[in-house]
Amino acid sequence: MDEFAKRLVPDGLWEIVEPLIPVAPKRVQGGGIARADLFAAFLALAAPLTCYKKLAN
């Protein structure tokens, strides 16, 4: 994990957020598209919000 990601989403925040993300259901027939990395997806949401907060001040 790079330094930028750890600054935006520190371990303490990730420990709070991770249990709130629902578990992907198993597909009975199998196959399908692999799910994205949950940390990367949350980082993609957190980065613009952090930048917006800095711009608003």
C-alpha distance matrix in Angstrom:
0.0 3.8 6.7 8.4 6.6 7.0 10.5 11.5 10.7 10.9 11.2 14.9 15.0 12.9 15.4 18.2 17.2 16.2 19.8 21.3 19.9 22.8 22.5 23.3 26.9 27.9 30.1 33.4 34.0 30.5 28.7 27.2 23.9 20.7 18.8 15.6 12.3 13.2 10.0 9.8 13.6 13.5 11.2 13.8 16.5 15.2 14.7 18.4 19.7 18.2 19.6 22.8 23.2 22.9 25.4 27.8 28.3
3.8 0.0 3.8 5.6 5.6 6.6 8.9 10.5 10.9 11.4 12.7 16.2 16.1 14.8 17.7 20.0 19.1 18.7 22.4 23.5 22.3 25.3 25.5 26.2 29.9 31.1 33.0 36.5 36.9 33.5 31.5 29.7 26.3 23.3 21.3 17.9 14.9 15.6 12.2 11.4 14.9 14.7 11.6 13.9 16.6 14.9 13.5 17.1 18.7 16.7 17.6 21.1 21.6 20.8 23.1 25.8 26.1
6.7 3.8 0.0 3.8 5.5 5.2 6.2 8.8 10.0 9.9 12.0 15.0 15.1 14.7 17.5 19.6 19.1 19.4 23.1 24.0 23.4 26.7 27.3 28.4 32.1 33.6 35.7 39.2 39.9 36.5 34.6 32.8 29.3 26.3 24.1 20.6 17.6 17.7 14.0 13.5 16.6 15.6 12.4 14.9 17.0 14.6 13.1 16.6 17.7 15.2 16.1 19.7 19.6 18.5 21.2 23.8 23.6
8.4 5.6 3.8 0.0 3.8 5.5 5.2 6.4 8.7 9.9 12.7 15.4 14.5 14.3 17.7 19.2 18.1 18.9 22.6 23.0 22.2 25.6 26.5 27.5 31.3 33.0 35.0 38.6 39.2 36.0 34.0 31.8 28.2 25.6 23.1 19.5 16.8 16.7 13.1 12.1 14.7 13.6 10.0 12.0 13.9 11.5 9.5 12.9 14.3 11.8 12.4 16.1 16.3 15.2 17.7 20.4 20.6
6.6 5.6 5.5 3.8 0.0 3.8 5.4 5.2 6.0 7.8 10.2 13.0 11.8 11.0 14.5 16.1 14.8 15.2 19.0 19.4 18.5 21.9 22.8 23.8 27.6 29.4 31.4 35.0 35.8 32.7 30.8 28.6 25.2 22.4 19.8 16.2 13.4 13.0 9.3 8.7 11.4 10.2 6.9 9.6 11.6 9.5 8.5 12.3 13.4 11.6 13.1 16.3 16.6 16.4 18.9 21.2 21.7
7.0 6.6 5.2 5.5 3.8 0.0 3.8 5.5 5.2 4.9 7.3 10.2 10.0 9.7 12.6 14.5 14.1 14.7 18.3 19.2 18.9 22.4 23.2 24.8 28.6 30.4 32.8 36.3 37.3 34.2 32.7 30.7 27.5 24.5 21.7 18.4 15.2 14.3 10.5 11.2 13.8 12.0 9.4 12.7 14.0 11.3 11.1 14.9 15.2 13.0 15.0 18.1 17.6 17.4 20.5 22.4 22.4
10.5 8.9 6.2 5.2 5.4 3.8 0.0 3.8 5.7 5.8 9.3 11.1 10.5 11.4 14.4 15.5 15.3 16.7 20.1 20.6 20.6 24.3 25.7 27.3 31.1 33.2 35.5 39.1 40.2 37.1 35.6 33.4 30.1 27.3 24.3 21.0 18.1 16.8 13.1 13.5 15.5 13.2 10.4 13.3 14.0 10.7 10.1 13.5 13.4 10.5 12.5 15.6 14.7 14.1 17.3 19.3 18.9
11.5 10.5 8.8 6.4 5.2 5.5 3.8 0.0 3.8 6.3 9.8 11.1 9.2 10.1 13.6 14.0 13.1 14.8 18.3 18.1 18.0 21.7 23.4 24.9 28.7 31.0 33.2 36.8 38.0 35.1 33.5 31.1 27.8 25.3 22.1 18.8 16.3 14.7 11.2 11.4 12.7 10.1 7.4 10.1 10.3 6.9 6.7 10.2 9.9 7.5 10.0 12.8 12.2 12.4 15.4 17.1 17.4
10.7 10.9 10.0 8.7 6.0 5.2 5.7 3.8 0.0 3.8 6.6 8.0 6.1 6.3 9.8 10.6 9.8 11.3 14.7 15.0 15.0 18.8 20.3 22.1 25.8 28.1 30.6 34.1 35.5 32.7 31.4 29.2 26.1 23.4 20.1 17.1 14.2 12.2 8.7 10.1 11.4 8.5 6.8 10.4 10.4 7.5 8.8 12.3 11.6 10.1 13.1 15.5 14.7 15.6 18.6 19.8 20.2
10.9 11.4 9.9 9.9 7.8 4.9 5.8 6.3 3.8 0.0 3.8 5.5 5.5 6.4 8.8 10.3 10.8 12.0 15.1 16.1 16.7 20.4 21.7 23.9 27.5 29.7 32.4 35.8 37.3 34.4 33.4 31.5 28.6 25.5 22.4 19.6 16.3 14.4 10.9 12.9 14.6 11.7 10.4 14.1 14.1 11.2 12.4 15.9 15.0 13.0 16.0 18.4 17.1 17.6 21.0 22.2 22.0
11.2 12.7 12.0 12.7 10.2 7.3 9.3 9.8 6.6 3.8 0.0 3.8 5.5 5.1 6.1 8.8 9.9 10.3 13.0 14.8 15.6 19.0 19.8 22.3 25.8 27.8 30.8 34.0 35.7 32.8 32.1 30.5 27.9 24.6 21.6 19.2 15.7 13.7 10.6 13.4 15.2 12.6 12.1 16.0 16.1 13.7 15.4 18.8 17.9 16.4 19.5 21.8 20.5 21.3 24.6 25.6 25.5
14.9 16.2 15.0 15.4 13.0 10.2 11.1 11.1 8.0 5.5 3.8 0.0 3.8 5.5 5.2 6.6 8.9 10.3 12.2 13.8 15.4 18.9 20.2 23.1 26.4 28.8 31.9 35.0 37.0 34.4 33.9 32.3 29.8 26.7 23.5 21.4 18.1 15.5 12.9 15.9 17.0 13.9 13.9 17.6 16.9 14.3 16.5 19.6 18.0 16.6 20.0 21.8 20.1 21.2 24.6 25.1 24.8
15.0 16.1 15.1 14.5 11.8 10.0 10.5 9.2 6.1 5.5 5.5 3.8 0.0 3.8 5.4 5.2 6.2 8.6 11.0 11.5 13.0 16.7 18.6 21.2 24.7 27.3 30.2 33.5 35.4 32.9 32.3 30.4 27.8 25.0 21.5 19.3 16.4 13.5 11.0 13.8 14.3 10.8 11.2 14.6 13.4 11.0 13.6 16.4 14.6 13.7 17.3 18.7 17.2 18.8 22.0 22.3 22.5
12.9 14.8 14.7 14.3 11.0 9.7 11.4 10.1 6.3 6.4 5.1 5.5 3.8 0.0 3.8 5.3 5.0 5.7 8.8 10.0 10.7 14.2 15.6 18.1 21.6 24.0 26.9 30.2 32.0 29.4 28.8 27.0 24.5 21.5 18.1 16.0 13.0 10.1 7.8 11.1 11.8 8.9 9.8 13.3 12.8 11.1 13.8 16.8 15.7 15.2 18.6 20.2 19.3 20.9 23.9 24.5 25.1
15.4 17.7 17.5 17.7 14.5 12.6 14.4 13.6 9.8 8.8 6.1 5.2 5.4 3.8 0.0 3.8 5.7 5.7 7.3 9.5 11.1 14.2 15.3 18.4 21.5 23.8 27.1 30.1 32.3 29.8 29.6 28.2 26.1 23.0 19.7 18.2 15.2 12.3 10.7 14.3 15.0 12.2 13.5 17.0 16.3 14.7 17.6 20.5 19.0 18.6 22.1 23.6 22.4 24.1 27.2 27.5 27.8
18.2 20.0 19.6 19.2 16.1 14.5 15.5 14.0 10.6 10.3 8.8 6.6 5.2 5.3 3.8 0.0 3.8 5.9 6.6 7.5 10.0 13.3 15.2 18.4 21.5 24.2 27.4 30.4 32.8 30.6 30.6 28.8 26.8 24.1 20.6 19.2 16.7 13.3 12.2 15.5 15.3 12.1 13.9 17.0 15.4 14.0 17.3 19.6 17.6 17.6 21.3 22.2 20.8 23.0 25.9 25.8 26.2
17.2 19.1 19.1 18.1 14.8 14.1 15.3 13.1 9.8 10.8 9.9 8.9 6.2 5.0 5.7 3.8 0.0 3.8 5.7 5.4 7.0 10.6 12.9 15.7 18.9 21.8 24.7 27.9 30.1 27.9 27.6 25.7 23.5 21.0 17.4 16.0 13.8 10.2 9.5 12.7 11.9 8.8 11.2 13.9 12.2 11.5 15.0 17.2 15.5 16.1 19.6 20.3 19.6 21.9 24.5 24.5 25.5
16.2 18.7 19.4 18.9 15.2 14.7 16.7 14.8 11.3 12.0 10.3 10.3 8.6 5.7 5.7 5.9 3.8 0.0 3.8 5.4 5.6 8.8 10.1 12.9 16.2 18.8 21.8 25.0 27.2 24.8 24.7 23.0 21.0 18.3 14.8 13.8 11.5 8.1 8.2 11.7 11.3 9.2 11.8 14.5 13.7 13.5 16.7 19.1 18.1 18.7 21.9 23.0 22.6 24.8 27.3 27.6 28.7
19.8 22.4 23.1 22.6 19.0 18.3 20.1 18.3 14.7 15.1 13.0 12.2 11.0 8.8 7.3 6.6 5.7 3.8 0.0 3.8 5.5 7.6 9.0 12.5 15.2 18.0 21.2 24.1 26.6 24.7 25.1 23.7 22.3 19.7 16.4 16.2 14.4 11.0 11.8 15.3 14.4 12.5 15.5 17.8 16.6 16.6 20.1 22.2 20.8 21.7 25.0 25.8 25.2 27.6 30.1 30.1 31.2
21.3 23.5 24.0 23.0 19.4 19.2 20.6 18.1 15.0 16.1 14.8 13.8 11.5 10.0 9.5 7.5 5.4 5.4 3.8 0.0 3.8 6.3 9.2 12.3 15.0 18.2 21.1 24.1 26.6 25.0 25.2 23.4 21.9 19.9 16.3 16.1 14.9 11.2 12.3 15.3 13.6 11.5 14.8 16.6 14.8 15.2 18.8 20.4 18.8 20.2 23.5 23.7 23.3 26.1 28.3 28.0 29.3
19.9 22.3 23.4 22.2 18.5 18.9 20.6 18.0 15.0 16.7 15.6 15.4 13.0 10.7 11.1 10.0 7.0 5.6 5.5 3.8 0.0 3.8 6.6 9.1 12.2 15.4 18.1 21.3 23.6 21.7 21.7 19.7 18.2 16.1 12.6 12.5 11.8 8.3 10.3 12.9 10.9 9.7 13.3 14.7 13.3 14.5 17.9 19.5 18.5 20.2 23.1 23.6 23.7 26.4 28.3 28.3 30.0
22.8 25.3 26.7 25.6 21.9 22.4 24.3 21.7 18.8 20.4 19.0 18.9 16.7 14.2 14.2 13.3 10.6 8.8 7.6 6.3 3.8 0.0 3.8 6.4 8.8 12.3 15.0 18.0 20.5 19.0 19.5 17.7 16.8 15.2 12.1 13.2 13.2 10.3 13.2 15.4 13.2 12.9 16.6 17.5 16.3 18.0 21.2 22.5 21.7 23.7 26.5 26.8 27.1 29.9 31.6 31.6 33.5
22.5 25.5 27.3 26.5 22.8 23.2 25.7 23.4 20.3 21.7 19.8 20.2 18.6 15.6 15.3 15.2 12.9 10.1 9.0 9.2 6.6 3.8 0.0 3.8 6.3 9.1 12.3 15.2 17.7 16.0 16.7 15.5 14.9 13.1 10.5 12.3 12.3 10.4 13.6 15.8 14.2 14.5 18.0 18.9 18.5 20.2 23.1 24.8 24.4 26.1 28.8 29.4 29.9 32.4 34.2 34.5 36.4
23.3 26.2 28.4 27.5 23.8 24.8 27.3 24.9 22.1 23.9 22.3 23.1 21.2 18.1 18.4 18.4 15.7 12.9 12.5 12.3 9.1 6.4 3.8 0.0 3.8 6.5 9.0 12.4 14.5 12.7 13.2 11.8 11.5 10.1 8.1 10.8 11.9 10.8 14.5 15.9 14.1 15.4 18.7 19.0 19.0 21.2 23.9 25.2 25.3 27.3 29.6 30.2 31.2 33.7 35.1 35.6 37.7
26.9 29.9 32.1 31.3 27.6 28.6 31.1 28.7 25.8 27.5 25.8 26.4 24.7 21.6 21.5 21.5 18.9 16.2 15.2 15.0 12.2 8.8 6.3 3.8 0.0 3.8 6.3 9.2 11.8 10.8 12.2 11.5 12.4 11.8 10.8 14.0 15.4 14.6 18.3 19.7 17.8 19.1 22.5 22.6 22.5 24.9 27.5 28.7 28.7 30.9 33.2 33.6 34.6 37.2 38.6 38.9 41.1
27.9 31.1 33.6 33.0 29.4 30.4 33.2 31.0 28.1 29.7 27.8 28.8 27.3 24.0 23.8 24.2 21.8 18.8 18.0 18.2 15.4 12.3 9.1 6.5 3.8 0.0 3.8 6.3 8.8 7.6 9.7 10.1 11.8 11.3 11.5 15.0 16.6 16.5 20.1 21.3 19.9 21.6 24.7 24.9 25.2 27.6 30.0 31.3 31.7 33.7 35.8 36.5 37.6 40.0 41.4 41.9 44.2
30.1 33.0 35.7 35.0 31.4 32.8 35.5 33.2 30.6 32.4 30.8 31.9 30.2 26.9 27.1 27.4 24.7 21.8 21.2 21.1 18.1 15.0 12.3 9.0 6.3 3.8 0.0 3.8 5.5 5.1 7.4 7.9 10.6 11.3 12.3 16.1 18.3 18.6 22.4 23.0 21.4 23.5 26.5 26.2 26.6 29.3 31.5 32.6 33.2 35.4 37.3 37.8 39.2 41.6 42.8 43.3 45.8
33.4 36.5 39.2 38.6 35.0 36.3 39.1 36.8 34.1 35.8 34.0 35.0 33.5 30.2 30.1 30.4 27.9 25.0 24.1 24.1 21.3 18.0 15.2 12.4 9.2 6.3 3.8 0.0 3.8 5.5 9.0 10.5 13.7 14.7 16.0 19.7 21.9 22.3 26.0 26.7 25.2 27.2 30.2 29.9 30.3 33.1 35.3 36.3 36.9 39.1 41.0 41.6 42.9 45.4 46.5 47.0 49.5
34.0 36.9 39.9 39.2 35.8 37.3 40.2 38.0 35.5 37.3 35.7 37.0 35.4 32.0 32.3 32.8 30.1 27.2 26.6 26.6 23.6 20.5 17.7 14.5 11.8 8.8 5.5 3.8 0.0 3.8 6.8 8.9 12.6 14.2 16.2 20.0 22.4 23.4 27.0 27.3 25.9 28.4 31.1 30.5 31.2 34.1 36.0 37.0 37.9 40.2 41.8 42.4 44.0 46.4 47.3 48.0 50.6
30.5 33.5 36.5 36.0 32.7 34.2 37.1 35.1 32.7 34.4 32.8 34.4 32.9 29.4 29.8 30.6 27.9 24.8 24.7 25.0 21.7 19.0 16.0 12.7 10.8 7.6 5.1 5.5 3.8 0.0 3.8 6.6 9.9 10.9 13.3 16.9 19.2 20.5 24.1 24.3 23.2 25.8 28.3 27.9 29.0 31.7 33.4 34.7 35.7 37.8 39.4 40.3 41.9 44.0 45.0 46.0 48.4
28.7 31.5 34.6 34.0 30.8 32.7 35.6 33.5 31.4 33.4 32.1 33.9 32.3 28.8 29.6 30.6 27.6 24.7 25.1 25.2 21.7 19.5 16.7 13.2 12.2 9.7 7.4 9.0 6.8 3.8 0.0 3.8 6.8 8.4 11.5 14.9 17.5 19.3 22.7 22.4 21.4 24.4 26.6 25.9 27.2 30.1 31.5 32.6 34.0 36.0 37.4 38.4 40.2 42.1 43.0 44.2 46.7
27.2 29.7 32.8 31.8 28.6 30.7 33.4 31.1 29.2 31.5 30.5 32.3 30.4 27.0 28.2 28.8 25.7 23.0 23.7 23.4 19.7 17.7 15.5 11.8 11.5 10.1 7.9 10.5 8.9 6.6 3.8 0.0 3.8 6.6 9.1 12.4 15.6 17.2 20.7 20.0 18.7 21.8 24.0 22.9 24.2 27.2 28.5 29.4 30.9 33.1 34.3 35.1 37.1 39.1 39.8 40.9 43.6
23.9 26.3 29.3 28.2 25.2 27.5 30.1 27.8 26.1 28.6 27.9 29.8 27.8 24.5 26.1 26.8 23.5 21.0 22.3 21.9 18.2 16.8 14.9 11.5 12.4 11.8 10.6 13.7 12.6 9.9 6.8 3.8 0.0 3.8 6.4 9.1 12.5 14.4 17.7 16.6 15.4 18.7 20.6 19.5 21.0 24.1 25.1 26.1 27.8 29.8 30.9 31.9 33.9 35.7 36.5 37.8 40.4
20.7 23.3 26.3 25.6 22.4 24.5 27.3 25.3 23.4 25.5 24.6 26.7 25.0 21.5 23.0 24.1 21.0 18.3 19.7 19.9 16.1 15.2 13.1 10.1 11.8 11.3 11.3 14.7 14.2 10.9 8.4 6.6 3.8 0.0 3.8 6.6 9.3 11.6 14.7 14.0 13.4 16.6 18.4 17.8 19.6 22.2 23.4 24.8 26.4 28.1 29.4 30.7 32.5 34.2 35.2 36.6 38.9
18.8 21.3 24.1 23.1 19.8 21.7 24.3 22.1 20.1 22.4 21.6 23.5 21.5 18.1 19.7 20.6 17.4 14.8 16.4 16.3 12.6 12.1 10.5 8.1 10.8 11.5 12.3 16.0 16.2 13.3 11.5 9.1 6.4 3.8 0.0 3.8 6.6 8.1 11.5 11.1 10.0 13.0 15.2 14.8 16.2 18.8 20.2 21.8 23.0 24.8 26.3 27.5 29.1 30.9 32.1 33.4 35.6
15.6 17.9 20.6 19.5 16.2 18.4 21.0 18.8 17.1 19.6 19.2 21.4 19.3 16.0 18.2 19.2 16.0 13.8 16.2 16.1 12.5 13.2 12.3 10.8 14.0 15.0 16.1 19.7 20.0 16.9 14.9 12.4 9.1 6.6 3.8 0.0 3.8 6.0 8.7 7.6 6.9 10.2 11.8 11.4 13.3 15.8 16.9 18.6 20.1 21.6 23.0 24.4 26.1 27.7 28.9 30.4 32.5
12.3 14.9 17.6 16.8 13.4 15.2 18.1 16.3 14.2 16.3 15.7 18.1 16.4 13.0 15.2 16.7 13.8 11.5 14.4 14.9 11.8 13.2 12.3 11.9 15.4 16.6 18.3 21.9 22.4 19.2 17.5 15.6 12.5 9.3 6.6 3.8 0.0 3.8 5.6 5.3 6.3 8.8 10.0 10.8 12.8 14.4 15.6 18.0 19.3 20.1 21.9 23.7 24.9 26.3 28.0 29.5 31.3
13.2 15.6 17.7 16.7 13.0 14.3 16.8 14.7 12.2 14.4 13.7 15.5 13.5 10.1 12.3 13.3 10.2 8.1 11.0 11.2 8.3 10.3 10.4 10.8 14.6 16.5 18.6 22.3 23.4 20.5 19.3 17.2 14.4 11.6 8.1 6.0 3.8 0.0 3.8 5.4 5.1 6.2 8.5 9.8 10.9 12.2 14.3 16.6 17.2 18.2 20.4 22.0 22.8 24.6 26.4 27.6 29.3
10.0 12.2 14.0 13.1 9.3 10.5 13.1 11.2 8.7 10.9 10.6 12.9 11.0 7.8 10.7 12.2 9.5 8.2 11.8 12.3 10.3 13.2 13.6 14.5 18.3 20.1 22.4 26.0 27.0 24.1 22.7 20.7 17.7 14.7 11.5 8.7 5.6 3.8 0.0 3.8 5.4 5.2 6.0 8.6 10.0 10.2 11.9 14.9 15.5 15.8 18.1 20.1 20.7 22.0 24.2 25.6 26.9
9.8 11.4 13.5 12.1 8.7 11.2 13.5 11.4 10.1 12.9 13.4 15.9 13.8 11.1 14.3 15.5 12.7 11.7 15.3 15.3 12.9 15.4 15.8 15.9 19.7 21.3 23.0 26.7 27.3 24.3 22.4 20.0 16.6 14.0 11.1 7.6 5.3 5.4 3.8 0.0 3.8 5.5 5.0 6.2 8.8 9.7 10.4 13.1 14.6 15.1 16.7 18.8 20.0 21.2 22.9 24.6 26.3
13.6 14.9 16.6 14.7 11.4 13.8 15.5 12.7 11.4 14.6 15.2 17.0 14.3 11.8 15.0 15.3 11.9 11.3 14.4 13.6 10.9 13.2 14.2 14.1 17.8 19.9 21.4 25.2 25.9 23.2 21.4 18.7 15.4 13.4 10.0 6.9 6.3 5.1 5.4 3.8 0.0 3.8 5.4 5.1 6.6 8.8 10.3 12.1 13.3 14.7 16.4 17.8 19.2 20.9 22.3 23.6 25.7
13.5 14.7 15.6 13.6 10.2 12.0 13.2 10.1 8.5 11.7 12.6 13.9 10.8 8.9 12.2 12.1 8.8 9.2 12.5 11.5 9.7 12.9 14.5 15.4 19.1 21.6 23.5 27.2 28.4 25.8 24.4 21.8 18.7 16.6 13.0 10.2 8.8 6.2 5.2 5.5 3.8 0.0 3.8 5.3 5.1 6.1 8.7 10.8 11.0 12.2 14.6 15.9 16.7 18.6 20.4 21.4 23.2
11.2 11.6 12.4 10.0 6.9 9.4 10.4 7.4 6.8 10.4 12.1 13.9 11.2 9.8 13.5 13.9 11.2 11.8 15.5 14.8 13.3 16.6 18.0 18.7 22.5 24.7 26.5 30.2 31.1 28.3 26.6 24.0 20.6 18.4 15.2 11.8 10.0 8.5 6.0 5.0 5.4 3.8 0.0 3.8 5.3 4.9 5.9 9.0 9.9 10.2 12.1 14.2 15.1 16.4 18.3 19.9 21.4
13.8 13.9 14.9 12.0 9.6 12.7 13.3 10.1 10.4 14.1 16.0 17.6 14.6 13.3 17.0 17.0 13.9 14.5 17.8 16.6 14.7 17.5 18.9 19.0 22.6 24.9 26.2 29.9 30.5 27.9 25.9 22.9 19.5 17.8 14.8 11.4 10.8 9.8 8.6 6.2 5.1 5.3 3.8 0.0 3.8 5.7 5.7 7.3 9.3 10.6 11.6 13.2 15.0 16.4 17.5 19.2 21.3
16.5 16.6 17.0 13.9 11.6 14.0 14.0 10.3 10.4 14.1 16.1 16.9 13.4 12.8 16.3 15.4 12.2 13.7 16.6 14.8 13.3 16.3 18.5 19.0 22.5 25.2 26.6 30.3 31.2 29.0 27.2 24.2 21.0 19.6 16.2 13.3 12.8 10.9 10.0 8.8 6.6 5.1 5.3 3.8 0.0 3.8 5.7 6.3 6.8 9.1 10.8 11.5 13.0 15.1 16.3 17.2 19.5
15.2 14.9 14.6 11.5 9.5 11.3 10.7 6.9 7.5 11.2 13.7 14.3 11.0 11.1 14.7 14.0 11.5 13.5 16.6 15.2 14.5 18.0 20.2 21.2 24.9 27.6 29.3 33.1 34.1 31.7 30.1 27.2 24.1 22.2 18.8 15.8 14.4 12.2 10.2 9.7 8.8 6.1 4.9 5.7 3.8 0.0 3.8 5.8 5.3 6.1 8.7 10.0 10.6 12.5 14.4 15.4 17.1
14.7 13.5 13.1 9.5 8.5 11.1 10.1 6.7 8.8 12.4 15.4 16.5 13.6 13.8 17.6 17.3 15.0 16.7 20.1 18.8 17.9 21.2 23.1 23.9 27.5 30.0 31.5 35.3 36.0 33.4 31.5 28.5 25.1 23.4 20.2 16.9 15.6 14.3 11.9 10.4 10.3 8.7 5.9 5.7 5.7 3.8 0.0 3.8 5.5 5.2 6.3 8.6 10.0 10.9 12.5 14.3 16.0
18.4 17.1 16.6 12.9 12.3 14.9 13.5 10.2 12.3 15.9 18.8 19.6 16.4 16.8 20.5 19.6 17.2 19.1 22.2 20.4 19.5 22.5 24.8 25.2 28.7 31.3 32.6 36.3 37.0 34.7 32.6 29.4 26.1 24.8 21.8 18.6 18.0 16.6 14.9 13.1 12.1 10.8 9.0 7.3 6.3 5.8 3.8 0.0 3.8 5.4 5.0 6.0 8.5 9.9 10.4 12.0 14.5
19.7 18.7 17.7 14.3 13.4 15.2 13.4 9.9 11.6 15.0 17.9 18.0 14.6 15.7 19.0 17.6 15.5 18.1 20.8 18.8 18.5 21.7 24.4 25.3 28.7 31.7 33.2 36.9 37.9 35.7 34.0 30.9 27.8 26.4 23.0 20.1 19.3 17.2 15.5 14.6 13.3 11.0 9.9 9.3 6.8 5.3 5.5 3.8 0.0 3.8 5.5 5.1 6.2 8.7 9.9 10.5 12.7
18.2 16.7 15.2 11.8 11.6 13.0 10.5 7.5 10.1 13.0 16.4 16.6 13.7 15.2 18.6 17.6 16.1 18.7 21.7 20.2 20.2 23.7 26.1 27.3 30.9 33.7 35.4 39.1 40.2 37.8 36.0 33.1 29.8 28.1 24.8 21.6 20.1 18.2 15.8 15.1 14.7 12.2 10.2 10.6 9.1 6.1 5.2 5.4 3.8 0.0 3.8 5.4 5.1 6.4 8.8 10.0 11.2
19.6 17.6 16.1 12.4 13.1 15.0 12.5 10.0 13.1 16.0 19.5 20.0 17.3 18.6 22.1 21.3 19.6 21.9 25.0 23.5 23.1 26.5 28.8 29.6 33.2 35.8 37.3 41.0 41.8 39.4 37.4 34.3 30.9 29.4 26.3 23.0 21.9 20.4 18.1 16.7 16.4 14.6 12.1 11.6 10.8 8.7 6.3 5.0 5.5 3.8 0.0 3.8 5.4 5.2 6.2 8.6 10.3
22.8 21.1 19.7 16.1 16.3 18.1 15.6 12.8 15.5 18.4 21.8 21.8 18.7 20.2 23.6 22.2 20.3 23.0 25.8 23.7 23.6 26.8 29.4 30.2 33.6 36.5 37.8 41.6 42.4 40.3 38.4 35.1 31.9 30.7 27.5 24.4 23.7 22.0 20.1 18.8 17.8 15.9 14.2 13.2 11.5 10.0 8.6 6.0 5.1 5.4 3.8 0.0 3.8 5.4 5.0 6.0 8.8
23.2 21.6 19.6 16.3 16.6 17.6 14.7 12.2 14.7 17.1 20.5 20.1 17.2 19.3 22.4 20.8 19.6 22.6 25.2 23.3 23.7 27.1 29.9 31.2 34.6 37.6 39.2 42.9 44.0 41.9 40.2 37.1 33.9 32.5 29.1 26.1 24.9 22.8 20.7 20.0 19.2 16.7 15.1 15.0 13.0 10.6 10.0 8.5 6.2 5.1 5.4 3.8 0.0 3.8 5.5 5.2 6.6
22.9 20.8 18.5 15.2 16.4 17.4 14.1 12.4 15.6 17.6 21.3 21.2 18.8 20.9 24.1 23.0 21.9 24.8 27.6 26.1 26.4 29.9 32.4 33.7 37.2 40.0 41.6 45.4 46.4 44.0 42.1 39.1 35.7 34.2 30.9 27.7 26.3 24.6 22.0 21.2 20.9 18.6 16.4 16.4 15.1 12.5 10.9 9.9 8.7 6.4 5.2 5.4 3.8 0.0 3.8 5.5 5.5
25.4 23.1 21.2 17.7 18.9 20.5 17.3 15.4 18.6 21.0 24.6 24.6 22.0 23.9 27.2 25.9 24.5 27.3 30.1 28.3 28.3 31.6 34.2 35.1 38.6 41.4 42.8 46.5 47.3 45.0 43.0 39.8 36.5 35.2 32.1 28.9 28.0 26.4 24.2 22.9 22.3 20.4 18.3 17.5 16.3 14.4 12.5 10.4 9.9 8.8 6.2 5.0 5.5 3.8 0.0 3.8 5.5
27.8 25.8 23.8 20.4 21.2 22.4 19.3 17.1 19.8 22.2 25.6 25.1 22.3 24.5 27.5 25.8 24.5 27.6 30.1 28.0 28.3 31.6 34.5 35.6 38.9 41.9 43.3 47.0 48.0 46.0 44.2 40.9 37.8 36.6 33.4 30.4 29.5 27.6 25.6 24.6 23.6 21.4 19.9 19.2 17.2 15.4 14.3 12.0 10.5 10.0 8.6 6.0 5.2 5.5 3.8 0.0 3.8
28.3 26.1 23.6 20.6 21.7 22.4 18.9 17.4 20.2 22.0 25.5 24.8 22.5 25.1 27.8 26.2 25.5 28.7 31.2 29.3 30.0 33.5 36.4 37.7 41.1 44.2 45.8 49.5 50.6 48.4 46.7 43.6 40.4 38.9 35.6 32.5 31.3 29.3 26.9 26.3 25.7 23.2 21.4 21.3 19.5 17.1 16.0 14.5 12.7 11.2 10.3 8.8 6.6 5.5 5.5 3.8 0.0
